[in-house]
Amino acid sequence: MKWTGVAAVAALLATGWTAGAWLGPGASSAQTGATRVAFVDIQRVLARSSAGVAAREQLEKDKGAMQRQLDGHRAELEKLREEIEKKGQLLSADARREKQDQLERKVRDARRLVDDLQATLQKKEEALLAKVLQDVSGLIQKVGKERGYAMVLERQRSSILYASPETDLTDEVIRAYDDESKKAKR
């Protein structure tokens, strides 16, 4: 499925290059009918835009809170483990077994908590990413139309192996996104 999109883009580009070669180096895009294609690196938009940085900071805060919660459970487990090691010889077999069962339950609970927190963090990350992508999508269309591009691809998903720097709209999209974010805060 991914290759079909790449093949279609390659065919479009090849058509433009073939027409350009046939008409000569002085032929313009309008004469050749070549399709102008650009790309945006969404990962760079997320990493460098003010909204992307804010989203990443929020995720780090959430991750820190979750880590503190896990650290509390870890300390509780260590305390119980030490108690079993130190006092285990003094306890009856039933009492030792009960402490051991209690430790195993707490370990299972801690593992479940880790899984739940990871799932929660992943959902938050996906939600923040989806919001940023939704906001950026309209800006990409606007910038692409203003610059006269027929198509704007996403760098990673389109498997772009080479593109000239002039076709990279990422910095322009970041500026437009930051401007939009500033206007929305007012």
C-alpha positions in Angstrom: 0.0 0.0 0.0 2.8 2.4 0.9 4.6 1.5 -2.3 1.6 2.3 -4.4 1.7 5.9 -3.2 5.4 6.1 -3.8 5.0 4.6 -7.2 2.3 7.2 -8.1 4.5 10.1 -6.9 7.5 8.6 -8.8 5.3 8.4 -11.9 4.3 12.1 -11.5 7.8 13.2 -11.0 9.1 11.1 -13.9 6.5 12.7 -16.2 7.6 16.1 -15.2 11.3 15.3 -15.6 10.7 13.6 -19.0 8.8 16.6 -20.3 11.5 18.9 -19.0 14.2 16.9 -20.6 12.3 16.8 -23.9 11.5 20.5 -24.0 15.0 21.4 -22.9 16.5 23.0 -19.8 15.0 26.4 -20.4 11.4 25.2 -20.3 9.4 26.4 -17.3 7.0 24.4 -15.2 4.0 26.0 -17.0 5.4 24.9 -20.4 6.1 21.3 -19.3 3.0 20.8 -17.2 5.2 19.5 -14.4 3.6 19.0 -11.1 5.3 20.9 -8.2 5.8 18.7 -5.2 7.1 19.7 -1.8 7.5 18.0 1.6 7.1 18.7 5.3 9.0 16.9 8.0 6.2 16.5 10.7 8.7 15.2 13.3 10.7 18.5 12.9 7.4 20.5 13.2 6.6 18.6 16.5 10.2 19.1 17.8 10.6 22.8 16.9 7.2 24.4 17.0 6.1 26.2 20.2 3.0 24.0 20.4 5.0 20.8 19.8 7.5 21.8 22.5 4.6 22.6 24.9 3.0 19.2 24.1 6.3 17.4 24.8 6.8 19.4 28.1 3.3 18.4 29.2 4.0 14.7 28.4 7.3 14.9 30.4 5.4 16.4 33.4 2.8 13.6 33.1 5.6 11.0 32.8 7.4 12.5 35.9 4.1 12.2 37.9 3.7 8.6 36.8 7.3 7.9 37.7 6.9 9.3 41.2 3.8 7.0 41.6 5.9 4.0 40.5 8.7 5.0 42.8 6.3 4.9 45.7 5.2 1.4 44.9 8.8 0.3 44.3 9.8 1.6 47.8 6.9 -0.3 49.3 8.0 -3.5 47.5 11.6 -3.1 48.7 10.4 -2.6 52.3 8.3 -5.7 52.2 11.1 -7.7 50.6 13.6 -6.6 53.2 11.1 -7.4 56.0 10.7 -10.9 54.6 14.5 -11.4 54.3 15.3 -10.0 57.8 12.3 -11.4 59.8 11.6 -14.4 57.6 13.5 -16.8 59.8 11.6 -15.7 62.9 8.2 -16.0 61.3 6.1 -19.2 61.3 5.8 -21.0 58.0 2.2 -19.8 57.5 3.2 -16.2 58.4 6.2 -16.3 56.0 4.0 -17.8 53.2 1.4 -15.0 53.8 4.1 -12.3 53.6 5.5 -13.9 50.4 1.9 -14.0 48.9 1.4 -10.4 49.9 4.7 -9.5 48.1 3.7 -11.4 45.0 0.3 -9.7 44.9 2.0 -6.3 45.2 4.5 -7.2 42.5 1.5 -8.1 40.2 -0.3 -4.9 41.1 2.8 -2.9 40.3 3.2 -4.6 36.9 -0.4 -3.9 36.2 0.1 -0.3 37.2 3.1 0.0 34.9 1.1 -1.3 32.0 -1.8 1.0 32.8 0.4 4.1 33.1 2.2 3.2 29.9 -1.1 2.9 28.1 -2.3 6.2 29.6 0.9 8.0 28.5 0.6 6.5 25.0 -3.0 7.7 24.7 -2.0 11.2 25.9 0.8 11.3 23.4 -1.4 10.2 20.6 -4.0 12.7 21.5 -1.5 15.6 21.6 0.0 14.4 18.4 -3.4 14.2 16.7 -4.2 17.8 17.8 -0.9 19.2 16.5 -1.3 17.2 13.3 -4.9 18.5 12.9 -3.8 22.1 13.4 -0.8 21.7 11.1 -2.8 20.0 8.3 -4.7 23.2 7.4 -1.5 25.2 7.5 0.3 22.8 5.2 -2.6 23.1 2.7 -2.5 26.9 3.0 1.3 27.2 2.6 1.3 24.7 -0.3 -1.4 26.6 -2.2 0.3 29.9 -1.6 3.6 28.6 -2.9 1.9 26.9 -5.9 2.5 23.2 -5.0 0.2 20.6 -6.4 1.2 18.1 -3.7 2.8 18.3 -0.3 4.2 15.0 1.1 5.2 14.0 4.7 8.9 13.2 4.7 9.0 10.0 6.7 5.7 8.4 5.5 6.4 9.1 1.9 9.9 7.5 2.1 11.5 10.5 0.4 15.1 9.6 -0.4 16.1 12.9 -1.8 14.5 16.3 -2.1 16.1 19.7 -2.8 16.0 22.1 0.1 13.8 24.4 -1.9 11.0 21.9 -1.7 11.1 21.6 2.1 8.3 23.7 3.6 8.9 22.5 7.1 10.4 25.8 8.5 7.6 27.8 6.8 5.0 25.6 8.3 6.6 25.9 11.8 6.6 29.7 11.5 2.9 29.7 10.4 2.0 27.3 13.2 3.7 29.4 15.8 2.0 32.5 14.5 -1.4 30.7 14.6 -0.7 29.5 18.2 0.2 33.0 19.3 -3.0 34.4 17.7 -5.1 31.7 19.5 -3.6 32.6 22.9 -4.7 36.2 22.6 
